[in-house]
Amino acid sequence: MRLVTGKRWEAFADEKSLLFPEYRKNRDELIDFVDSLKGEETVVTASLELADLIAWKFRRGEENVLVYSDTGKSLTLKEVYELRKYLDFDIRGGFSGGKAGASVLFVEGKTDAKFFKAVFKKLFEFKESREAPYSLRFIERVFERDNFDLLKREEDDYYLAVIPSEGNSGVIRNLGNILRAMDTFNFPVGKIGVAIDIDEDRESALASIAGKLSGFKHERTRLGYKVGETEVIPLVIGLPFEDETIEWKKPTVEDLMLHLIAREGLLERIKPGLRALNGSLGRKLKPKEVMYLALSAYGHWGNLEGFYELFVMRSRFRNLKAVLREAGLMEGLAYLAGRELERRR
């Protein structure tokens, strides 16, 4: 199966190609059309809905590809399926917008995303943005659904996208897919941050990133790797927290929040409640359970994601920086933010 998109599709179509007239077709008609395909056809279309259906049906097999006619390069339909499902990537290409410096940070989940979003706003003077530069236009449709956070620093016109990715494996998957898409659709992202938890040990976490990059020509740098003109910056999360009332088992972004609420004095305020619950439950509390108690004590009646963002934004600069430095994240975050460590604070 070949799926052809882009403006130069004539060069990749022949007399056997199916030029699909998606105009005024409802979903049932699209499904009937896809059901009729045998897998030997070339389909030319500008319909994202039709592309989604075809990618789902033919996502297995290296011979099933999408050809972006503007560059003549291709992706497997498995990659197209994952780009659409997890990033809502616009596989029609033809991105527009102004040139600007830009970074992407892939994180595990939405609470991680709100934590790091707040870090960039607090420490590096970013603000939320509804406009995207050329290099991030491929995810603009996702932003309209509030599926990721797009930030901009006005003073130097620098952009940063923080994208949740459904766990460690999702972060690694999205890294590989976005690098492939950048080559196929010819758009640049200067820096890609990869924030993952230390599930077993730091070496294993870094090995998972290196393993994904083994499929690309790359080289080591001081902070990570370089693939073409794109720098990949690993951010490995692992900062154990010891407390007699909290059961700490494995590293997560909650570790960073525990250290931050401790430095801000909130943990000490809720200690009587933690001890009471330890006695009532007959066990120590898990880090996320502690976060819900902290949320309530702080007087925030939203969800956990909102609490993370609010608490980081209201914390003291010195406390937030101390936690990030202790976790070994500060230099990588500053680099992703497009500036060196700020010495004035």
C-alpha positions as a printed NumPy array, in Angstrom:
array([[  0.   ,   0.   ,   0.   ],
       [  1.227,   3.482,  -0.901],
       [ -0.445,   6.582,   0.492],
       [  0.655,   9.776,  -1.288],
       [  0.302,  13.279,   0.182],
       [  1.748,  16.682,  -0.663],
       [  1.547,  19.028,  -3.627],
       [  3.766,  17.095,  -6.042],
       [  1.738,  13.906,  -5.999],
       [  1.635,  13.608,  -9.808],
       [  5.235,  12.414,  -9.795],
       [  4.288,   9.408,  -7.655],
       [  0.965,   8.5  ,  -9.244],
       [  0.286,   6.407, -12.324],
       [ -2.773,   5.231, -14.24 ],
       [ -3.528,   2.683, -11.524],
       [ -3.526,   5.255,  -8.729],
       [ -6.714,   6.089,  -6.868],
       [ -7.217,   9.846,  -6.663],
       [ -9.684,   9.856,  -3.828],
       [-12.339,  12.61 ,  -3.988],
       [-12.809,  13.119,  -0.236],
       [-15.082,  16.136,  -0.703],
       [-18.523,  15.552,   0.896],
       [-17.722,  11.952,   1.826],
       [-19.094,  10.855,   5.2  ],
       [-17.275,   8.437,   7.505],
       [-19.276,   5.402,   6.386],
       [-18.256,   6.031,   2.783],
       [-14.624,   6.382,   3.846],
       [-14.795,   3.094,   5.755],
       [-16.371,   1.306,   2.781],
       [-13.617,   2.619,   0.52 ],
       [-10.841,   1.482,   2.877],
       [-12.487,  -1.933,   3.305],
       [-12.309,  -2.373,  -0.466],
       [ -8.541,  -1.836,  -0.593],
       [ -6.359,  -4.918,  -1.074],
       [ -3.022,  -3.366,  -0.146],
       [ -1.552,  -3.138,  -3.643],
       [ -3.004,   0.279,  -4.479],
       [ -1.586,   3.798,  -4.528],
       [ -4.033,   6.224,  -2.907],
       [ -3.62 ,   9.972,  -3.328],
       [ -5.526,  11.991,  -0.734],
       [ -5.549,  15.146,   1.367],
       [ -8.043,  13.706,   3.863],
       [ -6.657,  13.157,   7.366],
       [ -9.62 ,  10.965,   8.254],
       [ -9.02 ,   8.718,   5.261],
       [ -5.281,   8.619,   6.016],
       [ -6.065,   7.554,   9.602],
       [ -8.273,   4.69 ,   8.408],
       [ -5.709,   3.5  ,   5.86 ],
       [ -2.834,   3.757,   8.35 ],
       [ -4.782,   1.721,  10.904],
       [ -5.63 ,  -1.027,   8.395],
       [ -2.157,  -1.251,   6.829],
       [  0.034,  -0.401,   9.827],
       [  1.792,  -3.756,   9.633],
       [  4.439,  -4.465,   7.052],
       [  7.425,  -2.389,   5.956],
       [  6.091,  -2.269,   2.387],
       [  3.092,  -0.154,   3.456],
       [  4.271,   3.446,   3.28 ],
       [  3.221,   7.063,   3.099],
       [  5.092,   9.085,   0.484],
       [  5.37 ,  12.811,   1.073],
       [  5.625,  14.   ,  -2.493],
       [  7.149,  17.4  ,  -1.679],
       [ 10.39 ,  15.707,  -0.552],
       [  9.989,  12.284,  -2.145],
       [ 10.69 ,  10.638,   1.211],
       [  8.49 ,   8.137,   3.018],
       [  7.345,   6.806,   6.386],
       [  5.955,   3.37 ,   7.127],
       [  2.228,   3.365,   7.783],
       [  3.034,   2.076,  11.275],
       [  4.967,   5.293,  11.882],
       [  2.12 ,   7.316,  10.369],
       [ -0.365,   5.532,  12.628],
       [  1.707,   6.342,  15.731],
       [  2.351,   9.958,  14.686],
       [ -1.362,  10.491,  14.202],
       [ -2.446,   8.635,  17.341],
       [  0.06 ,  10.038,  19.805],
       [  0.979,  13.43 ,  18.314],
       [ -1.9  ,  14.203,  15.943],
       [  0.807,  14.966,  13.403],
       [ -0.495,  16.566,  10.215],
       [  0.851,  14.102,   7.657],
       [ -0.305,  16.3  ,   4.769],
       [  2.787,  18.474,   5.321],
       [  2.946,  21.922,   3.785],
       [  3.728,  23.601,   7.099],
       [  3.833,  27.375,   7.241],
       [  4.831,  30.05 ,   9.74 ],
       [  7.838,  32.115,  10.676],
       [ 11.3  ,  30.833,  11.497],
       [ 12.216,  30.823,  15.18 ],
       [ 14.312,  28.895,  17.662],
       [ 12.356,  25.949,  19.07 ],
       [ 12.688,  22.983,  21.408],
       [ 10.433,  20.03 ,  22.174],
       [ 10.329,  18.221,  25.511],
       [  8.73 ,  14.771,  25.621],
       [  7.582,  13.765,  29.122],
       [  5.813,  10.698,  30.471],
       [  2.401,  12.055,  31.423],
       [  0.248,  15.096,  32.016],
       [  1.405,  15.708,  35.592],
       [  5.009,  15.651,  34.368],
       [  4.025,  18.057,  31.592],
       [  2.497,  20.575,  33.995],
       [  5.497,  20.347,  36.327],
       [  8.014,  21.077,  33.573],
       [  5.759,  23.667,  31.96 ],
       [  5.767,  25.576,  35.233],
       [  9.553,  25.209,  35.528],
       [ 10.067,  26.831,  32.13 ],
       [  7.617,  29.614,  32.948],
       [  9.092,  30.232,  36.399],
       [ 12.81 ,  30.053,  35.644],
       [ 13.141,  30.927,  31.982],
       [ 10.47 ,  33.584,  31.405],
       [  8.254,  31.62 ,  29.023],
       [  4.559,  32.339,  28.604],
       [  1.803,  30.293,  27.015],
       [  1.353,  30.873,  23.301],
       [ -1.325,  30.153,  20.732],
       [  0.885,  30.781,  17.743],
       [  3.425,  28.288,  16.495],
       [  6.535,  28.809,  14.382],
       [  7.216,  26.779,  11.248],
       [  9.178,  24.135,  13.125],
       [  6.275,  23.389,  15.511],
       [  3.349,  23.894,  13.154],
       [  2.925,  20.128,  12.763],
       [  1.402,  19.965,  16.277],
       [ -0.711,  23.101,  16.176],
       [ -3.943,  21.138,  15.839],
       [ -3.133,  19.233,  19.039],
       [ -2.679,  22.5  ,  20.901],
       [ -6.219,  23.521,  20.012],
       [ -7.319,  20.409,  21.924],
       [ -5.1  ,  21.297,  24.884],
       [ -3.164,  18.072,  24.443],
       [  0.219,  19.688,  25.011],
       [  1.696,  22.983,  26.161],
       [  3.175,  25.505,  23.742],
       [  5.322,  28.22 ,  25.306],
       [  7.079,  31.297,  23.955],
       [  9.634,  33.698,  25.381],
       [  8.944,  37.114,  23.936],
       [ 12.369,  38.682,  24.456],
       [ 14.105,  36.386,  21.947],
       [ 11.116,  34.806,  20.138],
       [ 12.032,  31.325,  21.412],
       [  9.411,  28.541,  21.492],
       [  9.135,  25.353,  23.493],
       [  6.552,  22.549,  23.339],
       [  6.029,  20.197,  26.321],
       [  4.325,  16.998,  25.144],
       [  3.03 ,  14.115,  27.354],
       [  3.777,  10.711,  25.878],
       [  2.109,   7.898,  27.886],
       [  5.   ,   6.522,  29.921],
       [  8.703,   5.857,  29.371],
       [  8.075,   3.733,  26.303],
       [  5.882,   6.472,  24.833],
       [  8.636,   9.051,  25.278],
       [ 11.126,   6.831,  23.445],
       [  8.583,   6.005,  20.718],
       [  7.773,   9.668,  20.115],
       [ 11.47 ,  10.545,  19.962],
       [ 12.071,   8.064,  17.153],
       [  8.93 ,   9.015,  15.252],
       [  9.556,  12.763,  15.392],
       [ 13.129,  12.322,  14.143],
       [ 11.827,  10.265,  11.21 ],
       [  9.095,  12.81 ,  10.507],
       [ 11.56 ,  15.707,  10.574],
       [ 13.6  ,  14.037,   7.864],
       [ 10.586,  13.129,   5.729],
       [  8.711,  16.422,   5.997],
       [ 11.824,  18.633,   6.098],
       [ 11.155,  20.733,   9.182],
       [ 13.705,  21.55 ,  11.898],
       [ 13.463,  21.263,  15.676],
       [ 16.737,  22.419,  17.191],
       [ 16.573,  20.558,  20.5  ],
       [ 14.527,  17.615,  21.732],
       [ 14.424,  16.864,  25.455],
       [ 13.628,  13.324,  26.597],
       [ 12.427,  13.196,  30.215],
       [ 12.131,   9.645,  31.552],
       [ 12.135,   8.009,  34.972],
       [ 14.946,   5.776,  36.193],
       [ 12.955,   2.538,  36.281],
       [ 15.935,   0.315,  37.105],
       [ 19.067,   2.454,  36.987],
       [ 20.373,   5.501,  35.175],
       [ 22.434,   3.456,  32.729],
       [ 19.39 ,   1.45 ,  31.616],
       [ 17.379,   4.633,  31.118],
       [ 20.103,   6.172,  28.976],
       [ 20.478,   2.888,  27.086],
       [ 16.831,   3.035,  26.029],
       [ 17.444,   6.444,  24.439],
       [ 20.685,   5.316,  22.795],
       [ 18.901,   2.221,  21.49 ],
       [ 16.284,   4.314,  19.717],
       [ 18.965,   6.573,  18.239],
       [ 20.888,   3.567,  16.899],
       [ 18.587,   3.684,  13.874],
       [ 19.86 ,   7.18 ,  13.03 ],
       [ 23.27 ,   8.559,  12.226],
       [ 24.227,  10.312,  15.437],
       [ 27.115,  11.395,  17.62 ],
       [ 27.637,  12.007,  21.313],
       [ 27.716,  15.534,  22.721],
       [ 28.471,  16.887,  26.184],
       [ 24.799,  16.89 ,  27.175],
       [ 23.439,  14.117,  24.983],
       [ 23.404,  13.318,  21.283],
       [ 23.245,  15.029,  17.919],
       [ 21.139,  13.68 ,  15.04 ],
       [ 21.751,  15.839,  11.972],
       [ 21.183,  19.396,  13.179],
       [ 18.989,  18.307,  16.102],
       [ 20.336,  17.843,  19.619],
       [ 18.726,  15.208,  21.846],
       [ 19.004,  16.002,  25.56 ],
       [ 18.26 ,  13.179,  28.063],
       [ 16.633,  14.294,  31.329],
       [ 16.675,  11.334,  33.678],
       [ 14.382,  11.7  ,  36.695],
       [ 15.557,  10.023,  39.877],
       [ 15.805,  11.776,  43.233],
       [ 14.993,   9.398,  46.118],
       [ 13.035,  10.813,  49.024],
       [ 13.421,   9.427,  52.542],
       [ 10.763,  10.024,  55.169],
       [  9.347,   7.854,  57.944],
       [  5.761,   8.423,  56.748],
       [  6.278,   7.926,  52.996],
       [  6.864,   4.673,  51.119],
       [  9.309,   5.493,  48.318],
       [  9.866,   2.725,  45.769],
       [ 10.831,   4.098,  42.368],
       [ 11.691,   7.471,  40.815],
       [  8.896,   9.609,  39.345],
       [  8.181,  13.319,  38.975],
       [  6.506,  13.083,  42.414],
       [ 10.041,  12.847,  43.858],
       [ 10.75 ,  16.36 ,  42.638],
       [  7.477,  17.605,  44.087],
       [  8.171,  15.913,  47.442],
       [ 11.532,  17.645,  47.7  ],
       [  9.96 ,  20.946,  46.689],
       [  7.064,  20.813,  49.174],
       [  9.563,  19.834,  51.857],
       [ 11.765,  22.864,  51.101],
       [  8.71 ,  25.116,  50.979],
       [  7.55 ,  23.887,  54.416],
       [  4.29 ,  22.295,  53.258],
       [  5.371,  18.745,  54.078],
       [  5.958,  19.604,  57.726],
       [  2.486,  21.163,  57.93 ],
       [  0.787,  17.946,  56.777],
       [  3.008,  15.579,  58.825],
       [  0.386,  15.072,  61.591],
       [ -2.128,  13.997,  58.956],
       [  0.387,  11.655,  57.329],
       [  1.157,   9.967,  60.644],
       [ -2.536,   9.606,  61.428],
       [ -3.185,   7.982,  58.062],
       [ -0.164,   5.702,  58.484],
       [ -1.692,   4.433,  61.698],
       [ -5.2  ,   4.128,  60.286],
       [ -4.13 ,   2.325,  57.104],
       [ -1.407,   0.267,  58.729],
       [  1.112,   1.33 ,  56.113],
       [  3.107,   4.274,  54.814],
       [  1.625,   6.524,  52.149],
       [  2.72 ,   6.435,  48.523],
       [  4.175,   9.641,  47.045],
       [  1.094,  10.358,  44.904],
       [ -1.172,   9.912,  47.94 ],
       [  0.944,  12.474,  49.765],
       [  0.487,  14.841,  46.817],
       [ -3.294,  14.67 ,  47.163],
       [ -3.033,  15.539,  50.856],
       [ -0.665,  18.394,  50.036],
       [ -3.097,  19.622,  47.387],
       [ -5.911,  19.753,  49.928],
       [ -3.78 ,  21.407,  52.606],
       [ -2.628,  23.998,  50.095],
       [ -6.215,  24.935,  49.405],
       [ -6.169,  23.962,  45.738],
       [ -9.428,  22.329,  44.705],
       [ -8.46 ,  21.494,  41.138],
       [ -6.728,  18.36 ,  39.898],
       [ -3.199,  17.142,  40.569],
       [ -1.879,  18.585,  37.311],
       [ -3.104,  22.042,  38.24 ],
       [ -1.602,  21.729,  41.718],
       [  1.836,  20.84 ,  40.343],
       [  1.822,  23.836,  38.038],
       [  0.511,  26.241,  40.676],
       [  2.879,  25.073,  43.407],
       [  5.952,  25.283,  41.18 ],
       [  4.961,  28.757,  40.024],
       [  4.511,  29.971,  43.611],
       [  7.633,  28.315,  45.028],
       [ 10.817,  30.233,  45.769],
       [ 13.392,  30.455,  43.001],
       [ 16.176,  29.184,  45.227],
       [ 14.175,  26.142,  46.364],
       [ 13.102,  25.139,  42.856],
       [ 16.61 ,  25.544,  41.488],
       [ 18.075,  23.593,  44.404],
       [ 15.773,  20.627,  43.741],
       [ 16.495,  20.629,  40.005],
       [ 20.248,  20.911,  40.588],
       [ 20.189,  18.066,  43.098],
       [ 18.286,  15.968,  40.556],
       [ 20.875,  16.76 ,  37.878],
       [ 18.296,  18.383,  35.596],
       [ 19.062,  22.084,  35.745],
       [ 21.72 ,  22.274,  33.04 ],
       [ 19.706,  20.233,  30.541],
       [ 16.561,  22.284,  31.169],
       [ 18.452,  25.55 ,  30.729],
       [ 19.911,  24.296,  27.468],
       [ 16.468,  23.26 ,  26.181],
       [ 15.207,  26.702,  27.167],
       [ 17.693,  28.232,  24.774],
       [ 19.954,  29.893,  27.305],
       [ 22.763,  29.166,  29.697],
       [ 22.216,  29.006,  33.428],
       [ 21.093,  32.365,  34.716],
       [ 23.57 ,  33.688,  37.276],
       [ 21.505,  36.71 ,  38.229],
       [ 19.172,  34.642,  40.39 ]])
